[in-house]
Amino acid sequence: MKPSLVVLAAGIGNRYGGLKQMDGVGPAGETIVDYSIFDAAGAGFGKVVFVIRRSIEREFREVFLEKLAKKIDVDCVFQELADVPPGFSVPPGRTKPWGTTHAVLAARSKVEAPFAAINADDFYGREAFRMMAGFLGGLAPTETSYSLVGYELESTLSEHGEVARGVCEVDGEGGLRSIVERLGIERTESGIFYAGEADARTPLAGGKTVSMNFWGFTPTFFGFAAEAFERFLRERASDPKSEIYIPLVVNDLLRTGRAKLKVLPSRQKWFGVTYREDRPLVVAELKKLTASGQYPSPLWG
């Protein structure tokens, strides 16, 4: 059974100033996620499921589904604020999405094989998809062995503003001990800092491994995620800004011994579009990769 790829593409892109998941940044107008799917298909993934907002369905089908339908099995699902378990409701005034755990849950009806989950606006590199496909290919759908692709912190920072990263603690055998979502990370002349308690600037040591939301799961994760989402709704739904991130669920699984997770270290260069000012760098990098023959142009010619 070939692994599936779940693409988290429901983001609004406030800091970018538009729908960055549909912005053409490649030499022939390709999006970043076009490259991810191209690399995934080459690595042996057999299905792609986009998680989107219903409000962008028409544009998404025009940009992606019609183009990819003859290349790979492709489908889409919707991350809806009202998609909550029986007995719960959306608090008045809540408009913010529930977070990445909820986004992954939206794909549960379309995924039966081990799967990877990625962001739509990050370029992960061919090596990452090959490593993940190799890991997932050795799993049965009922196993609770998971993985993530880890990157070096210094190579994932934006020169144009703060970012959020999952900072990993990894044991000597490559197993994940814990992961902490750090917000407001930025590089300054004095070093790398993140927003600590009460937004105080707190130093972050270099050389850390970070997650860029490239996860490898089996369908067992859906059950764990649903359980965690219910607990989150009971405890924090009244906070209009609260979200349930994947690292929160993973940490709980590691702490309770219900799952284990392998960190797959990537040395390939990552880049992405958090801010509009990041765009020229992405355009230049994709142009170089195409000129060197690593990708055809047009990509889906």
Residue pairs with C-beta under 8 A, 6 or more apart in sequence:
1 46
1 112
1 113
1 114
1 141
2 44
2 45
2 46
2 47
2 113
3 44
3 45
3 46
3 113
3 114
3 115
3 116
3 132
3 133
3 136
3 137
4 45
4 46
4 47
4 48
4 49
4 110
4 111
4 112
4 113
4 114
4 115
4 116
5 36
5 37
5 40
5 45
5 47
5 48
5 49
5 115
5 116
5 117
5 118
6 49
6 51
6 104
6 107
6 111
6 115
6 116
6 117
6 118
7 33
7 36
7 37
7 48
7 49
7 50
7 51
7 117
7 118
7 119
7 120
8 51
8 100
8 103
8 104
8 117
8 118
8 119
8 120
8 213
9 21
9 33
9 50
9 51
9 52
9 60
9 120
10 51
10 52
10 53
10 78
10 79
10 97
10 103
10 106
11 20
11 21
11 119
11 120
11 121
12 53
13 19
13 20
13 21
13 121
15 161
15 274
15 275
16 23
16 121
16 273
16 274
16 275
16 276
17 276
18 276
19 56
19 59
20 32
20 120
20 121
20 273
21 31
21 32
21 33
21 120
21 121
22 31
22 56
22 59
22 60
22 63
23 31
23 32
23 273
23 279
24 30
24 31
25 31
25 32
25 273
25 279
25 282
25 283
25 286
26 34
26 35
26 286
26 290
26 295
26 297
26 299
27 286
27 287
27 290
27 297
27 298
28 297
28 298
28 299
29 298
30 286
30 298
30 299
30 300
31 63
31 64
31 120
32 120
32 121
32 122
32 123
32 272
32 273
32 282
33 64
33 120
33 121
34 64
34 299
34 300
35 123
35 286
35 295
35 299
36 118
36 120
36 122
36 123
36 124
36 129
37 48
37 68
37 71
37 72
38 295
38 299
38 300
39 124
39 125
39 126
39 128
39 129
40 48
40 116
40 129
40 133
41 71
41 72
42 126
42 129
43 126
43 129
43 130
43 132
43 133
44 133
44 137
45 72
45 116
45 129
45 133
46 72
46 73
46 113
47 72
47 73
47 74
47 75
47 111
47 113
48 68
48 72
48 73
48 74
48 75
49 74
49 75
49 76
49 77
49 107
49 110
49 111
49 115
50 60
50 64
50 65
50 74
50 75
50 76
50 77
50 120
51 76
51 77
51 78
51 79
51 103
51 104
51 106
51 107
52 60
52 76
52 77
52 78
52 79
53 78
53 79
54 78
54 80
57 76
57 78
60 76
61 76
64 74
65 74
65 76
67 300
68 74
68 300
71 300
75 110
77 106
77 107
77 109
77 110
78 106
79 97
79 98
79 102
79 103
79 106
80 106
81 90
81 94
81 95
81 97
81 98
82 90
83 102
83 105
83 106
84 90
84 229
84 233
85 226
85 229
85 230
85 233
88 230
88 233
88 237
91 237
91 238
91 240
93 240
94 237
94 240
95 240
96 240
96 241
96 243
97 103
97 243
98 229
98 232
98 243
98 244
99 243
99 244
99 245
100 117
100 213
100 243
100 244
100 245
100 246
101 225
101 228
101 229
101 232
101 244
101 245
101 246
101 248
101 249
102 229
102 244
104 117
104 217
104 221
104 222
104 225
104 246
105 222
105 225
105 226
105 229
107 115
107 117
108 219
108 222
108 226
111 219
111 222
112 141
112 219
113 136
113 141
113 219
114 136
114 137
114 139
114 141
114 143
114 216
114 217
114 218
114 219
115 136
115 216
115 217
115 218
115 219
116 129
116 132
116 136
116 214
116 215
116 216
116 217
117 213
117 214
117 215
117 217
117 246
118 124
118 213
118 214
118 215
119 212
119 213
119 214
119 272
121 272
121 273
121 274
122 212
122 213
122 214
122 270
122 271
122 272
123 270
123 271
123 272
123 282
123 285
123 286
124 149
124 212
124 214
124 266
124 268
124 270
125 266
125 268
125 269
125 270
126 268
126 294
127 266
127 267
127 268
128 149
128 214
128 264
128 266
128 268
131 149
131 264
131 266
132 147
132 149
132 214
132 216
132 264
135 147
135 216
135 262
135 264
136 147
136 216
136 218
139 145
139 218
140 218
141 218
141 219
141 220
142 218
142 219
142 220
143 218
143 220
144 218
144 220
144 253
144 258
144 259
144 260
145 218
145 259
145 260
145 261
145 262
146 215
146 216
146 217
146 218
146 221
146 250
146 253
146 259
146 260
146 261
146 262
147 215
147 216
147 261
147 262
147 263
147 264
148 168
148 176
148 179
148 211
148 214
148 215
148 216
148 261
148 262
148 263
148 264
149 211
149 212
149 214
149 263
149 264
149 265
149 266
150 168
150 170
150 209
150 210
150 211
150 263
150 264
150 265
150 266
151 209
151 210
151 211
151 212
151 266
151 270
152 207
152 208
152 209
152 210
152 267
153 165
153 167
153 185
153 192
153 204
153 206
153 207
153 208
153 209
153 210
154 187
154 192
154 206
154 207
155 269
155 270
156 163
156 165
156 210
156 212
156 270
157 163
157 185
157 186
157 187
157 192
158 186
158 274
158 275
158 278
159 187
159 277
159 278
160 274
160 275
160 277
160 278
161 186
161 274
161 275
161 277
162 183
162 184
162 185
162 186
162 195
163 185
163 186
163 274
164 181
164 182
164 183
164 184
164 185
165 181
165 182
165 185
165 210
165 211
165 212
166 179
166 180
166 181
166 182
166 210
166 211
166 212
166 213
166 245
166 246
166 247
167 179
167 180
167 181
167 182
167 204
167 208
167 209
167 210
168 176
168 177
168 178
168 179
168 208
168 209
168 210
168 211
168 263
169 176
169 177
169 178
169 179
170 176
170 177
170 209
170 263
171 177
174 262
174 263
174 264
174 265
175 260
175 261
175 262
175 263
176 250
176 254
176 260
176 261
176 262
176 263
177 254
178 251
178 254
179 211
179 247
179 250
179 251
180 247
180 251
181 245
181 247
181 248
182 194
182 195
182 204
183 194
183 195
184 193
184 194
184 195
184 199
185 192
185 193
185 194
185 195
185 204
186 192
186 193
186 194
191 203
191 204
191 206
192 203
192 204
192 205
192 206
193 201
193 202
193 203
193 204
194 201
194 202
194 204
195 201
195 202
196 202
209 263
209 265
211 247
212 270
212 272
213 246
215 246
216 264
220 259
221 249
221 259
224 249
224 253
224 258
224 259
225 249
228 244
228 248
228 249
228 252
229 244
232 242
232 244
232 248
236 242
236 244
250 259
250 261
253 259
253 261
254 260
254 261
269 285
271 278
271 281
271 282
271 285
272 278
272 282
273 279
273 282
286 295
289 295
290 296
290 297
